[in-house]
């Protein structure tokens, strides 16, 4: 799995500094190793107190916080950091995967929530998106990838100067993909962020939407921009970059 | 002893005791008041009569002298039931009257006093008491006039007896009543306690006895029984879940293990290992999905998701799901359409969306029409490929339905189809956990509604029938599905 991650990792991303607060030694070692293999720097704290101290003093891009921790609960760690004005993006890992637990986590100051068991590809994609969020460019009004342009105000999409007609949902889908251009976006991330549903469909419903979008933006053009990343999700990227 | 101790400790018995004390005090104070007033009345009567005679006789003495008064006293003393009379010389010697003896010193002091006495005409009588008044006449003679107190004593005896008997009756009746009521209550409570102990020991089918009187204990028993019913249902559900987990998760787990074992034993190159690992991950993802669905069902059934409810329009949910699944249906050579009218609901939007999504996924998977001569071409064929999502309000119900023109489910199988992990024979070859309908059913139950499987002539119509929310609840809530900003 770890060797696979080279393929799913968004290579254009700069190196990130991560703090993993997780009490299970084996999971933590696995995460640290996996993140290092894809080129990020990862530190580890094994309980809530240590995690809080490290997160407060260290300069991290993203925190990965287990919900249930010895000494101090994960939500309390995040809440404590927010109270002190620390806005480092935090992703909550939890064995409690239900809708209301997720809402509780986000309300406590978490930025994303991933129920266990998760795949590393999913975690990596989410962490990279979170990291981009921090200190990233202000919300732009126009997204550009190669010759594809999306105007968020007029809802116009053009490729090579030629106007493309998208359905409202296709527009939102493309908008999300282009906002995270160069990053892997998983199917569940799309379902959550574009449709606001938090369940796993038993069918390949997202793939069908993607293939419709692809037929509109890539069909008839020489260079494909919307790529399928095997075992992970999708990415919008100018292939030549 | 413990049985009696238990009886005495009951609330009913203690209340009875308190009332008993209260009533005894009440009766006693009533009697005391009565006796005191009577006593006063009798004394008043005596003093008036005695005072009158003293005035009369003093008057006679003044007018007719000693002889006159002695004559009058002798006369009066002989009348039956008469007052007491005595006249003495200044030396204390009796001159006339009907008194043979007095308590010593009575004649020495003038004024009112109470004394024991003996009459001349009744020398054996003892214990007679009288209220007497002694007056000093001129030239040292002393006159005593009094009245017997026997009447008063008898009255007091009557009152005393009444007090004794009434207290005795109050105590006996009160204690008896208290013991009767307390033991009745205690018997019923004991019956309840016995049942609850049996239930605690593990026999969940036990129910409390309910009488016919409809009193507070019966109401309590009825409510406890309803609670036990619910607990039993939950426990049965839990047991089913764990049985199903044991049964249906073990099969894929075994498969997973076998594949891993086989890969270890047989694979000779990296590509084969890789393929085996990929299959393993796929299989475990399926397991996780099944597990999540089971947890979701358990949560919906236990009512835990009730905390997350708000008001929304079921029409929006139907449109949202239609929008999500429409391309998928098209890829499967089906058309997915939606018909909606405002249908206000109060509930968990996420769960209802998921339930509806499951129904639509089922319709897309299983709802393809069988090819027959009638529908193999033309307009009939197009209509037969139509899957309809419908949201509407009917009376106080909101109906969210998905109809297809597939093979449907035979009436006999419908009840069975909702159960967990049930995959009807025809569907065994298609992927899926067999939990879709169970989840939809659990979500319906959570919202106080039900999942109905019906005939679509031909095909299947699955309906989530949920209680509608009050229409005003939707005010300010009619916007689009809220979207998390990306």
Interface residues (C-beta under 8 A of the other chain):
Chain A: X1 X97 X98 X99 X100 X103 X115 X117 X119 X169 X172 X175 X176 X179 X192 X193 X194 X195 X196 X197 X198 X199 X200 X201 X202 X203 X204 X205 X208 X209 X212
Chain B: X277 X281 X284 X285 X288 X289 X292 X295 X296 X299 X304 X305 X307 X308 X320 X323 X324 X325 X327 X328 X330 X331 X348 X350 X351 X353 X354 X357 X358 X361 X364 X365 X431 X432 X433 X436 X481 X482 X483 X484 X486
